[in-house]
Amino acid sequence: MPETATHVASGKVRELYALDDERLLLVASDRISTFDVVLPTEIPDKGRVLTGLSAFWFARTEDICANHLLAVKPDGRSLECRRLEMLPIECVVRGYLTGSGWKDYQATGEVCGHTLPTGLRESERLAEPIFTPATKAESGHDENITREAAAELVGADRLAQVEAISLALYRFAAEHATKRGIIIADTKFEFGTDGDDRLVLADEAFTPDSSRFWPADTYAPGRGQPSFDKQFARDYCETLGWDKAYPGPELPDDVVEGTRARYVEAFERLTELRFDDYLENPERVLR
Ligand code: Q0Z
């Protein structure tokens, strides 16, 4: 009998459906956002790349933390997941000083209560990765908070647990990626708890939408880094003098093709699987 799915939530580029009381379907579209605006032009297979990468990382980090993945669907773009009680914080790990971390550091010398050495440059690698929680804002612009504020939201013991696990996950994936020429500068996790109150990694894991991927071969601190996946699209948008307000510009075919190729390249480098082989049987990514 075919399964019916009830739509429960939309993200900027993803959709969430309920399959039943205990299972969700997480569908990644081919939509792309740049400068926080979803563009009218899709990147073919982007959703499949992100779904395949998430499934790959879930399979390879099971020993670090249980996760919500139940199955990769034959379409390659959707994951069947366990439905959890979600924690009300975003768990961010930063290995490099960029984005809001760089902003906060320049203003205060601190990021989420971590006092960092003076004189750090933009994009500099941190001596040790730091856990920098954020609140989940409806606007999509999450607000960095201290670990004390995060402990108020989830409890001190749960916070200590998600901090240790987030750092372990980041160290594992960052090391894997660096060996394959991709720097994972930072990443964002969402965790939930199951019926037995056990911590479970949810949402997506180490995709280029939940993380900053940088090409390792051109990395140099002291400036912003190009995005491994989105730089063609950003560069094109910058040539237009677009004000970065809705609606965004259509992308020409060569920018679409170049961007698609970068997503596929990230997938193939990280999974060591040909993307065509993934499309033929998505479960291959689980090894
Ligand atoms: C994830 C989100 C998306 C919109 C809720 N395993 C889970 N159990 C309960 N809730 C969630 C999950 Cl992953 C859950 N989101 C984020 C994803 C579209 C919102 F694809 N919201």
Residues whose N, C-alpha, C, O or C-beta is under 5 A from the ligand:
A	BS01	Q0Z	A9 S10 G11 R14 E15 L16 L26 V27 H68 C81 R82 R83 L84 M86 A202 D203
